[in-house]
Amino acid sequence: MPAMPDSAGVVIVGGGPVGSALALALRDHGKRALLLEAQTARSADRRPLALSYGSRLILERLGVWPELGMFATPIRDIHVSQRGGFGRARLEASETGLPELGYVVDYGRLAQLLAQAASACVTCHHGAHVLAWQGGDPARVRYEYEGEQQELAASLVVVADGGAVSGAASGDYRQCAVTARVVSERPHNNTAYERFTRHGPLALLPDGDGWALVWTTTPGRAQDLCIADDDRFLAELQREFGNRAGRFVETSARASHALHRRRASSDAAHVVFIGNAAQTLHPVAGQGFNLGLRDAWELAGHILDTADDAPGSPAWLQAYRRRRSVDRGGGIGFTHGLVSLFSNDLLPLGLIRGTGLALFGCMPPLKNFLARRMTFGARG
Ligand SMILES: Cc1cc2nc3c(=O)[nH]c(=O)nc-3n(C[C@H](O)[C@H](O)[C@H](O)COP(=O)(O)OP(=O)(O)OC[C@H]3O[C@@H](n4cnc5c(N)ncnc54)[C@H](O)[C@@H]3O)c2cc1C
């Protein structure tokens, strides 16, 4: 790399929802920030995201909730069950003291609103493809933008690329999540269903006038569900989910997402990972973006607490990691625990699951504890 690159303050690699949220949180504070995002167009990804009430509060402070909220469907009631087994649990917003348990939005809209708001107040280069970064004081970033390779020195490089450049996933769930919009004969009444099946969890989330589906299954079956004609797909969904939502009558085209696991560990000076680049989780508990948004929010606070304009020293990074470790560890542990407990067919585990669900259903303090952890993270 050349010796004297241009100098920037905080460089954010990746303008997905987490990177854009960080850029927004740094606005108005006189900190120099530059966001580099590879894509130029709105993401066509319509995967449904369940936002926690805690995420709503952060998005309100970032100023995007008024517009996003118009497209968000509240969740007020959650039903959890397992196919072919006893035990079920129900969680209602009224039991938790929260106005709503969460909100369903789509990834493309969320990413676009955050990116637009970030571009209005922070320098954002869309179409800038980051090729490499290097820790050090200063850290460096090499990227391609408008046909030219460029290089920057930065007091802090924040990697929010979803894991695209930052390295291989640390594990493959050997599962895919099939997403679609479906319509059934019964209204959703703001109820979300999570049903654990032999091949993985199936979530049916209230979304506008219909439902957003996240159906986790084996890669082969996912591929088959994506190419099935609508009638066959609806029949298979009905068989797997049962009749709680009435008869399924309509479906959109399906998309399939391969599920990986990642936990980044980097001790490079002046480089920090957030969002999916730091930890990629199974969608079973709907925690990935919620956790990533808290990464961004807390990192912004940590940067703004820094008196000088040079965050990123080893001690500074260590303090940020400590600040995030309980929340991150809790989110990762809870998600992996659910996947291990619910994604297999062993009889003893089936009994433990059923008993756990039945107990959970009649223990209000436990429900309250879990709802607050999932809403606000470990500080809940
Ligand atoms: C099916 C499914 C359902 C999910 N449901 C939920 C849910 O209900 N609730 C929840 O909280 N989470 C959920 N998640 C997880 C959630 O989608 C992720 O946690 C979230 O998208 C992470 O955001 P991010 O900004 O960190 O990464 P990403 O969304 O991956 O964004 C990364 C950005 O970096 C850019 N980029 C990549 N490489 C480069 C490069 N070389 N140079 C510049 N830019 C680059 C990309 O273009 C992209 O814009 C779900 C995930 C899946 C797969």
The ligand as an SDF file (V2000), in Angstrom:
LIG
                    3D

 53 58  0  0  0  0  0  0  0  0999 V2000
  -34.1540  -15.2660    6.6100 C   0  0  0  0  0  0  0  0  0  0  0  0
  -33.6260  -14.3040    7.6380 C   0  0  0  0  0  0  0  0  0  0  0  0
  -34.4860  -13.7450    8.5610 C   0  0  0  0  0  0  0  0  0  0  0  0
  -34.0030  -12.8720    9.5370 C   0  0  0  0  0  0  0  0  0  0  0  0
  -34.8670  -12.3780   10.4630 N   0  0  0  0  0  0  0  0  0  0  0  0
  -34.4140  -11.5240   11.3980 C   0  0  0  0  0  0  0  0  0  0  0  0
  -35.3100  -10.9750   12.3610 C   0  0  0  0  0  0  0  0  0  0  0  0
  -36.5010  -11.3150   12.4020 O   0  0  0  0  0  0  0  0  0  0  0  0
  -34.8250  -10.0840   13.2700 N   0  0  0  0  0  0  0  0  0  0  0  0
  -33.5050   -9.7200   13.2860 C   0  0  0  0  0  0  0  0  0  0  0  0
  -33.1110   -8.9110   14.1400 O   0  0  0  0  0  0  0  0  0  0  0  0
  -32.6300  -10.2230   12.3840 N   0  0  0  0  0  0  0  0  0  0  0  0
  -33.0460  -11.1110   11.4500 C   0  0  0  0  0  0  0  0  0  0  0  0
  -32.1710  -11.5990   10.5150 N   0  0  0  0  0  0  0  0  0  0  0  0
  -30.7560  -11.1530   10.5490 C   0  0  0  0  0  0  0  0  0  0  0  0
  -30.5440   -9.7970    9.8140 C   0  0  0  0  0  0  0  0  0  0  0  0
  -30.9560   -9.9000    8.4710 O   0  0  0  0  0  0  0  0  0  0  0  0
  -29.0820   -9.4040    9.8810 C   0  0  0  0  0  0  0  0  0  0  0  0
  -28.6170   -9.5000   11.2080 O   0  0  0  0  0  0  0  0  0  0  0  0
  -28.8580   -7.9600    9.3810 C   0  0  0  0  0  0  0  0  0  0  0  0
  -29.2250   -7.8590    8.0250 O   0  0  0  0  0  0  0  0  0  0  0  0
  -27.3830   -7.5660    9.5410 C   0  0  0  0  0  0  0  0  0  0  0  0
  -27.1900   -6.2830    9.0150 O   0  0  0  0  0  0  0  0  0  0  0  0
  -25.7030   -5.7800    8.6320 P   0  0  0  0  0  0  0  0  0  0  0  0
  -25.8560   -4.3550    8.1990 O   0  0  0  0  0  0  0  0  0  0  0  0
  -24.7680   -6.1230    9.7160 O   0  0  0  0  0  0  0  0  0  0  0  0
  -25.2630   -6.7070    7.4020 O   0  0  0  0  0  0  0  0  0  0  0  0
  -25.8870   -6.8020    5.9450 P   0  0  0  0  0  0  0  0  0  0  0  0
  -27.3550   -6.6600    6.0000 O   0  0  0  0  0  0  0  0  0  0  0  0
  -25.3320   -8.0530    5.3440 O   0  0  0  0  0  0  0  0  0  0  0  0
  -25.2780   -5.5530    5.1660 O   0  0  0  0  0  0  0  0  0  0  0  0
  -23.9080   -5.5180    4.8000 C   0  0  0  0  0  0  0  0  0  0  0  0
  -23.6890   -4.3820    3.7940 C   0  0  0  0  0  0  0  0  0  0  0  0
  -22.3030   -4.3410    3.4600 O   0  0  0  0  0  0  0  0  0  0  0  0
  -22.1690   -4.1390    2.0540 C   0  0  0  0  0  0  0  0  0  0  0  0
  -20.8800   -4.7110    1.6180 N   0  0  0  0  0  0  0  0  0  0  0  0
  -20.5440   -6.0220    1.5570 C   0  0  0  0  0  0  0  0  0  0  0  0
  -19.3060   -6.1510    1.0590 N   0  0  0  0  0  0  0  0  0  0  0  0
  -18.8570   -4.8860    0.8250 C   0  0  0  0  0  0  0  0  0  0  0  0
  -17.6300   -4.3600    0.2960 C   0  0  0  0  0  0  0  0  0  0  0  0
  -16.6280   -5.1570   -0.1130 N   0  0  0  0  0  0  0  0  0  0  0  0
  -17.4910   -3.0070    0.1860 N   0  0  0  0  0  0  0  0  0  0  0  0
  -18.5060   -2.1830    0.5820 C   0  0  0  0  0  0  0  0  0  0  0  0
  -19.6760   -2.6320    1.0540 N   0  0  0  0  0  0  0  0  0  0  0  0
  -19.8450   -3.9650    1.1840 C   0  0  0  0  0  0  0  0  0  0  0  0
  -23.3560   -4.9070    1.4650 C   0  0  0  0  0  0  0  0  0  0  0  0
  -23.6680   -4.4630    0.1650 O   0  0  0  0  0  0  0  0  0  0  0  0
  -24.4600   -4.5970    2.4840 C   0  0  0  0  0  0  0  0  0  0  0  0
  -25.1570   -3.4210    2.1500 O   0  0  0  0  0  0  0  0  0  0  0  0
  -32.6180  -12.5120    9.5570 C   0  0  0  0  0  0  0  0  0  0  0  0
  -31.7510  -13.0740    8.6180 C   0  0  0  0  0  0  0  0  0  0  0  0
  -32.2420  -13.9820    7.6700 C   0  0  0  0  0  0  0  0  0  0  0  0
  -31.2850  -14.5900    6.6760 C   0  0  0  0  0  0  0  0  0  0  0  0
  1  2  1  0
  2  3  1  0
  2 52  2  0
  3  4  2  0
  4  5  1  0
  4 50  1  0
  5  6  2  0
  6  7  1  0
  6 13  1  0
  7  8  2  0
  7  9  1  0
  9 10  1  0
 10 11  2  0
 10 12  1  0
 12 13  2  0
 13 14  1  0
 14 15  1  0
 14 50  1  0
 15 16  1  0
 16 17  1  0
 16 18  1  0
 18 19  1  0
 18 20  1  0
 20 21  1  0
 20 22  1  0
 22 23  1  0
 23 24  1  0
 24 25  2  0
 24 26  1  0
 24 27  1  0
 27 28  1  0
 28 29  2  0
 28 30  1  0
 28 31  1  0
 31 32  1  0
 32 33  1  0
 33 34  1  0
 33 48  1  0
 34 35  1  0
 35 36  1  0
 35 46  1  0
 36 37  1  0
 36 45  1  0
 37 38  2  0
 38 39  1  0
 39 40  1  0
 39 45  2  0
 40 41  1  0
 40 42  2  0
 42 43  1  0
 43 44  2  0
 44 45  1  0
 46 47  1  0
 46 48  1  0
 48 49  1  0
 50 51  2  0
 51 52  1  0
 52 53  1  0
M  END
$$$$
